[in-house]
């Protein structure tokens, strides 16, 4: 598999690696070259990287600060030491105290970097594995920039086999985000949540192997959004692992888009430790430690006054005093304000200008490039020959603007910001353009170049459009759709050639399909309005537009768009594809007006389709679902389903919906084994490609629905809760949540846990208004059942009646898909017994037409519940006989207990014990707690004792399950 986006490898990569390692280590060089890592991190073996980081974080004023005291930071250091000691309590084996979070919040220049360097020193001295990174003002748009800094050094020290072991099944999903390789073209792009889950796994595995772990992120406010989203979620979990997460950030500069990160640092998981300015006494100690004990009080006090107690500015001021060879006395104090001004803002810019044109150009180039700047790359951007560039670097280093040798950095982020802002706007734009080409020529990849192209002005350049589109594709493969969107929006402003504009709009729309379907609608609509539109692109854009409407809870518009385009499609394949989409979204439209006519058209269209290709199978999936909903005989439904099988659950076009409809049709046809097999494979397929958001939530929910249909309520509840958990990560009241919460409520009510069901419904706002798309189980019916369980009969009747009218109009006549009529019959039985029995009778007639034991048995049970006194016994007898052949053990257990109770009331006690014992045993196994209690109460009324027949009942249950 390709490991680099650009084909620069071999000798060139080896030269870059050797150049970046200051004391060449043969094994490190060999490792970097043989692994094929991108050039941006070939020098990041553990020792090399640690040396580089030490240089960056401890040389603050141009001299080594190691060993010097941290003034008025004792509390911060104690907090850091305590936190590190806490995770080291178990000797680094992960058995001691678990990890936690430590946040340092401060304005610029107050010493966050120095404190974090001390954290790293303490952690390293205690034998911790330190993962360190720093946000960059210029690179915050590069997805997973922080993640790569954290993980690449430790992964670079591993063999390929070790890395694959650490990643496990997440190698193909999270590997590209970390920079291990470029994902192969044509594979399904992972969703962002899948990538975050993969990163969770990787760090967890590192914690297992190299505990304890200390993650240190400086300038977190400049972290890229993708990394911050992952870190915010993982940091909470880190408290359960031998992992300490330490963050330093400026509170007023955290981006508003990083919502989850803001929640993290605003106190959800820990209170930030603020860093304050130094007191006059601390600045005085700093002055005397550097300039000598003879520095007088007035001079020290003036140093504090002109710097405001800012540690960075105080250090810079002292360095300038040393450069001028000023005596630290009252006479020199009058010069301090001017010296302090030269360390920031306009004063810094003037000082830079005095270094000469070449130094200014190089400093500007470095500011544009950001962090970890290659001297050669900076020279190329500045347009300077090597010798002149080296002289400029030397002058900038002496002037305490830059530090480092082969790899350059600004002495402080404040300096980088001041230099960048001082670049004239037109020059800055031109430098970004030059940087884009230099980065690409250096083989650093299209995403690194795109970061600079985003800052350039549109110039009607086709090559820029190509580069940005390529970067967008790469970002999608990384699991960063927002970064892809930024690239495509910029490409649109270039602008693209008229014949390419529709393609850019199409790609832009697709990049937001899962995250912002409303945005997708706008872009795809614009694409379809373009004059130069290839027929194939028109088909794809229409297909995706229909999907976007559906994901935006507009299934009717989705169906209309696909249907209109199908009517004018030129090729048979395109027509069939769009027709399948048209009927699919009609099937999901909860308020469809002409369902009967649609079903007739669908029957005619699918009648002679063999299912040889994807489009045919897609259409047959919809036809299978329609046959099941309408309650056509089960044999017909299964015959159609057999031709529909074969679609992938992660197909880039059709996605999860279509194969799920076929699997559910098997379930409702009492083929639960087949349905369970299909949904288990669906979950595995989603996990394999990193779809761990809504798709995986649907997978677990629908697998839970299969367990529910089996009557295995404990297993169904577990799946439903996992579905709810996964849906929560996607957002509130999304379709995945309606499905998962609806199933969870159905299960809880079946287990008799009404109060818990009420709490769940309130927590997730499971109440009207309902979604426009069909959900299963039907949301309104579940809500009506919940109201009925609460004793709110009139409200329940209103909801169930409305659900019935809607489903009847939709042509959904299969009572086993939605037993609204049974619950409504029970709700109105006291007030309108004749109407209740009519509902139950019609439900039974439809169930018998469909023909499954579960459908018929459940309808008989509802009928018996509303029948006249003394008339229910024949229906209960038949229900037990029919349900004994059903896979639904819970329904069978309920029928057994109901029949036993009916016989007891009728005075026929010869079979009561056998029925109740078997029913209770089954109810216990299913997790139907309230039903089992009711069975025991019936036994007590019959004067029976449970232990006498338990063994016999267990044998009967086991035989029934095996049969």
PyMOL commands that set and color helices and strands:
alter all, ss='L'
color gray80, all
select helices_A, chain A and resi 11-20+26-35+39-41+46-58+74-87+112-125+145-156+160-178+192-210+220-222+225-238+251-253+259-268+280-291+297-307+311-324+330-333+336-341+345-353+357-369+375-382+386-398+413-422+425-441+446-453+462-478+481-493+498-511+517-528+535-551+555-567+572-588+595-606+614-629+634-644+657-668+672-689+694-710+713-730+735-750+754-763+779-790+793-810+820-828+833-850+853-866+873-883+889-905+912-926+929-941+946-948+950-962
alter helices_A, ss='H'
color red, helices_A
select strands_A, chain A and resi 100-105+129-134+213-218+243-249+273-274+373-374+402-404+407-410
alter strands_A, ss='S'
color yellow, strands_A
deselect
rebuild
show_as cartoon
